[in-house]
Amino acid sequence: MERVRQSGTALQRTYYVRGHRVEGMRDCTGSTSWTCDCAEYLQSRSRGEPWCQHAERVAAAASIDRLLGAEGLTLSPDCC
């Protein structure tokens, strides 16, 4: 399931991948940052390079949607 919230100039999207919550925050410049609630993400964050397979999967699907100009084509609520 996807939830979208907009506060000020930032757009936040939440996706659920195999039981983990992945949140993407897009700022006013169009840059997107991803966070996840899994242990892999928390461990990588302590090393200074926050990333995990869940965030990678959502970021890749979001990039494909953006490139094809078809928002929601690959990132449906039932994805992943």
PATORNU-589493 format. One record per residue (C-alpha): residue number from 1; x, y, z. Coordinates in Angstrom, 3 decimals. Example, Ala and Ser with C-alpha at 12.3 -4.5 7.8 and 13.67 -1.06 7.14 Angstrom:
residues 2
<r i="1" c1="12.300" c2="-4.500" c3="7.800"/>
<r i="2" c1="13.670" c2="-1.060" c3="7.140"/>
This chain:
residues 80
<r i="1" c1="0.000" c2="0.000" c3="0.000"/>
<r i="2" c1="1.218" c2="3.480" c3="-0.743"/>
<r i="3" c1="0.478" c2="6.597" c3="1.236"/>
<r i="4" c1="1.309" c2="10.099" c3="0.034"/>
<r i="5" c1="1.629" c2="13.122" c3="2.308"/>
<r i="6" c1="2.650" c2="16.593" c3="1.340"/>
<r i="7" c1="3.934" c2="19.101" c3="3.841"/>
<r i="8" c1="5.132" c2="22.459" c3="2.613"/>
<r i="9" c1="7.372" c2="21.771" c3="-0.358"/>
<r i="10" c1="8.325" c2="18.191" c3="0.573"/>
<r i="11" c1="6.462" c2="15.166" c3="-0.752"/>
<r i="12" c1="6.587" c2="11.981" c3="1.304"/>
<r i="13" c1="5.611" c2="8.544" c3="0.003"/>
<r i="14" c1="5.403" c2="5.340" c3="2.025"/>
<r i="15" c1="5.659" c2="1.847" c3="0.545"/>
<r i="16" c1="5.586" c2="-1.560" c3="2.212"/>
<r i="17" c1="8.022" c2="-4.189" c3="0.949"/>
<r i="18" c1="7.896" c2="-7.658" c3="2.502"/>
<r i="19" c1="6.770" c2="-6.345" c3="5.850"/>
<r i="20" c1="9.123" c2="-3.355" c3="5.958"/>
<r i="21" c1="8.158" c2="0.284" c3="5.633"/>
<r i="22" c1="10.132" c2="2.247" c3="3.042"/>
<r i="23" c1="9.639" c2="6.008" c3="3.019"/>
<r i="24" c1="10.734" c2="8.360" c3="0.294"/>
<r i="25" c1="10.993" c2="12.089" c3="0.850"/>
<r i="26" c1="11.277" c2="14.380" c3="-2.168"/>
<r i="27" c1="12.382" c2="17.938" c3="-1.482"/>
<r i="28" c1="11.690" c2="21.109" c3="-3.477"/>
<r i="29" c1="14.777" c2="20.503" c3="-5.680"/>
<r i="30" c1="13.442" c2="17.102" c3="-6.783"/>
<r i="31" c1="15.974" c2="15.044" c3="-4.814"/>
<r i="32" c1="14.587" c2="11.922" c3="-3.171"/>
<r i="33" c1="15.964" c2="10.223" c3="-0.070"/>
<r i="34" c1="14.833" c2="6.765" c3="1.068"/>
<r i="35" c1="14.621" c2="5.236" c3="4.541"/>
<r i="36" c1="13.592" c2="1.769" c3="5.704"/>
<r i="37" c1="12.778" c2="0.266" c3="9.088"/>
<r i="38" c1="14.758" c2="-2.983" c3="8.544"/>
<r i="39" c1="17.909" c2="-4.077" c3="10.408"/>
<r i="40" c1="20.007" c2="-3.969" c3="7.215"/>
<r i="41" c1="19.200" c2="-0.279" c3="6.758"/>
<r i="42" c1="19.951" c2="0.555" c3="10.403"/>
<r i="43" c1="23.323" c2="-1.223" c3="10.234"/>
<r i="44" c1="24.289" c2="0.497" c3="6.981"/>
<r i="45" c1="23.276" c2="3.844" c3="8.478"/>
<r i="46" c1="25.840" c2="3.408" c3="11.249"/>
<r i="47" c1="28.506" c2="2.951" c3="8.542"/>
<r i="48" c1="27.472" c2="6.235" c3="6.949"/>
<r i="49" c1="25.919" c2="4.763" c3="3.796"/>
<r i="50" c1="22.240" c2="4.158" c3="4.576"/>
<r i="51" c1="20.741" c2="1.663" c3="2.115"/>
<r i="52" c1="19.045" c2="-1.741" c3="1.966"/>
<r i="53" c1="17.470" c2="-4.097" c3="-0.552"/>
<r i="54" c1="13.968" c2="-2.811" c3="0.255"/>
<r i="55" c1="14.852" c2="0.836" c3="-0.393"/>
<r i="56" c1="16.769" c2="-0.225" c3="-3.510"/>
<r i="57" c1="13.731" c2="-2.060" c3="-4.897"/>
<r i="58" c1="11.385" c2="0.892" c3="-4.350"/>
<r i="59" c1="13.927" c2="3.426" c3="-5.680"/>
<r i="60" c1="14.440" c2="1.351" c3="-8.850"/>
<r i="61" c1="10.699" c2="1.053" c3="-9.488"/>
<r i="62" c1="10.230" c2="4.784" c3="-8.852"/>
<r i="63" c1="13.014" c2="5.563" c3="-11.359"/>
<r i="64" c1="11.349" c2="3.391" c3="-14.000"/>
<r i="65" c1="8.022" c2="5.121" c3="-13.391"/>
<r i="66" c1="9.680" c2="8.515" c3="-13.687"/>
<r i="67" c1="11.555" c2="7.582" c3="-16.891"/>
<r i="68" c1="8.442" c2="6.176" c3="-18.539"/>
<r i="69" c1="6.352" c2="9.126" c3="-17.386"/>
<r i="70" c1="3.776" c2="6.727" c3="-16.014"/>
<r i="71" c1="3.461" c2="7.369" c3="-12.272"/>
<r i="72" c1="2.256" c2="4.217" c3="-10.577"/>
<r i="73" c1="2.950" c2="1.845" c3="-13.481"/>
<r i="74" c1="5.482" c2="-0.341" c3="-11.662"/>
<r i="75" c1="4.828" c2="0.833" c3="-8.106"/>
<r i="76" c1="1.350" c2="-0.404" c3="-7.464"/>
<r i="77" c1="0.049" c2="-0.892" c3="-3.923"/>
<r i="78" c1="0.468" c2="-4.664" c3="-4.372"/>
<r i="79" c1="4.069" c2="-4.527" c3="-5.578"/>
<r i="80" c1="6.985" c2="-6.283" c3="-3.965"/>
